[in-house]
Amino acid sequence: MKILLLEDEYSLRISIEEFLTDIGYEVDGFADGLEAHDAVYDKVYDVLLLDVNVPTLDGFEMLKKLREDGIKIPAIFLTSMTETADLKEGYKRGCCDYIRKPFDLVELELRIDQAIASVSSDESAVVALGHGVTYDMKKSKLICDDEEIVLRKTEKDILEVLIKNKNIVVSTQMLQDDVWGEYVEPATIRVQLNNLRKKLPSELIQNRRGLGYIIER
C-alpha cells in the first residue's frame, strides 16, 4: 500500500513517515502542494494524507483539482483548523476524513484503515468499462459481451491498475511499480499489455505514444 503525505512541518512529516513505514506502508512525503499534486500522476497511491496550509498549492485546492480530473483516491486532511466552516470545506472538496492536529499516530492508522476499507467495499461492485465489458474488482471476473474472459495474473493486475486510474494515463513506470514491484524490461510490459489488449475490444485500452496507457470513461 502506497501513501502520499503532504505536510510542510518537517518534524511531523518525518514522524508520520517513520510510523507508517514501520507498520508496512510505503510513504512518499512532500512539503510542497504542487509537487505532491504532480506526484499523483506519476505513481499509484492508495491514500492521500493532506495538510491544508502548505506552499504553492494548498491541500483544499489540490484535492479539488484531483477530483475534477476524476481521481478518486481516498483523502484525509491533517490540519490544525478548528472551525466548522473549514471542516465543511474539506468534505466539499472531496475528502473522506478530517483529523485535527495534534493527533495520535495510532488514531491516524485507524483512520487510514477505514479509508482503505471503504474503497475496497466500493470496488466490490462490477465496474462498467464500456464496449460491452465489465469487471468485478472483488471477484477478478472479466465479462465481455456476456462471456467470461480468462485473464492471467499479470494481465489481471495490469487491468486493475488501469481501472483504478480511469481517465488517467498510466505510465510504464507506474505499471512496473504496481504490478511487478521491481525492474522489468519495458518490452516485457509491452508484451503483457498487448496480450491483455487482444482479449478486449481494441478501443478499450488506448495507447498514448510516449506517455502510457489509458481507459477512458
N, C-alpha and C positions, 0 to 999 in steps of 0.2 A: 504494500500500500504506500502510495506517494502523497505527501502533504506539501502544499505551498504555504509558507509562513511569511506574511508581510508585517514587520514590526521594526520601527526605527529606533527603539530603545535597545541599545546593544546588549546590555546585561540580561534583560528579559528575553530577547531573541535567542541568545546563547543558551539560557536556562531551559527554554521550551524545546529548542533543537536537541539538546542533550537528553532531556527527559523522554521525548518521543522516540529518539533513536534507540535509547535503552530498552524501550518496550516493543521495538520491532518495526517502527515506521521509517521510511526514507523521507528526509526532510530537506527541502530547498528553502533557505532563508533569504529574505530581501529586506532592505531598508527603504527602498525607493519604489513608489507605486507604479511608475511607468515600466520599470524593469520587471516587476512582478507581473504586470499585465501582459507584457510581451512573452514572458516565460510560459504562460498558459497555452500559447500557440506552438510552443516548441516541445512540450512534454505532455504526457497524460497524467493528470493529478486526480486523486480520489476525494480530497477535501481541501478547501481553501480556508486558511486562518488569516483574517484581515484586520489589522489596526486601521483606524479611520484617519487620524491626523498624521499623515506621512508626506514626505516630499514628492513633488511633481504631479502626482495623481492620487487624490485621497481614496480611501477604501470604498466609500459610498459610490463615488463616480466610477471607480474601476469595476465594481460589480455590476453597475448599471450598464456599462459598455459590454461586458461579457454576456449579460442576459439578452441584450439587444442583438448580439451575434448568435443567439441560440445555444450558448454554453450553459449547461445546467448543473455543473459540478456543485455539490453542496458547499455552502459558505457559512462560516461562523465569524461574527465580528467580535474582536477583542478590543474593548475600549473603556476609557475612564469616564466617558459621557454618561450622565445620570438622568437627564431629562427624558420625560415620556415621549416628547416630540422626536428626540434622537432615536429612541427605540422604534418608534413607528417608521421613521425614515429608513432604518436598517432593513426592516421587513419589507417595506415598499420597494427597496432596491433589489430584493430577491434573496435575502439570507434565510437560512433555516434555523438559526440560533444566534444568541447575543449574550456574551459574557462580559460582565463589568469587572474592571480591574479594581483592586487586586483580586486574584482568584487562585484557588488551589490547583496545582497541576493534575492531581487525581480527578478533580471535577472536569478539567479540560479533557482528560482521557475519556471520561464517561460521555461527555457531550460529543466527542468525535465518534465514539462507538455508535451512539444513537443516530448521528447523521449518516453514517455508512449503512446502518441497518435500514434506515428509511429509504435509501436509494435502492438497496437490494430488494426491498419489498415492492417498490415501483417497477423494478426491472423484471419482476416475476410475470408481468403481463406480456402478451405477444406484441412484438413491435412490427408495425406495417412499414415495409420498405419501398412499396410501390412496385409496379411491373408484375403484379401477381405474387409477390414474395413477402413472406412473414417469417419472423424469427422469434422463438421463445427463449428469452435470456436465462430463464431458470432451468429449462429442460434441455437447452442447447439443441433445439429442434428447428430445422430449416424446412419450410414448405414453399414450393414453387408450383403455381397452377394446380393446387390441391394434391401435389405429390411430394412426399418427403425426400429431401436430398441429403445423402450421407456425406458428412464432412470429416476429413482427417483432423486430428487435434490441432495442428498448426493452422490449418485453414479456418477452423472454428475460432481460434484465438485472434487471428487477423480480423475476421469478420466482426467479432465483438469489440475490438478496438475501434474499428471504423464506425460501428453503430453508436458507441458511447460518444463519438466525436462527430456525429452527423452535422453536415453543413460546414465542417472544418477540414481543411486539407491536412491529412496525416502524412508526415514525412517518413522516409525510410528509417531515419534515426529513431523516431518515436516507435515505430514497429519493432525495431531491433531491441529497444529498451523494454518494451512491454510484452513482447511475445517471446523473445529469446533470452533477454536479460544479460546478454553478453555479445561480444562482437561476432558477427557473421558476415560472410561475403555479400555485398549488395546483389550479386547475381542470384544468390540463394533466396533472398527476399523476393526478387522479381519472379523467380520460378514459382514460389509458393503463391504469390498473388495471382499469377496467370492461371495456375491450377484452380484457384478459387473462382476466378472470373469465368472460367469455362463452364462452371456449374450453375452460373447465374445469367440472367438476361444481360446482354452486352452493355446496356446503358446504365446498369445499376451502380457499378464501381467505376468512377471516371478517373482517368489519369491526368494530372496537371503537370505537364512536362517540366522537369527540373525542380518541382516542388513536392509532389507526392500524390496521394490518392484521396478520393472523397466520395461519400454517399450523400447526395443532396435530396432534401425533402422540403 
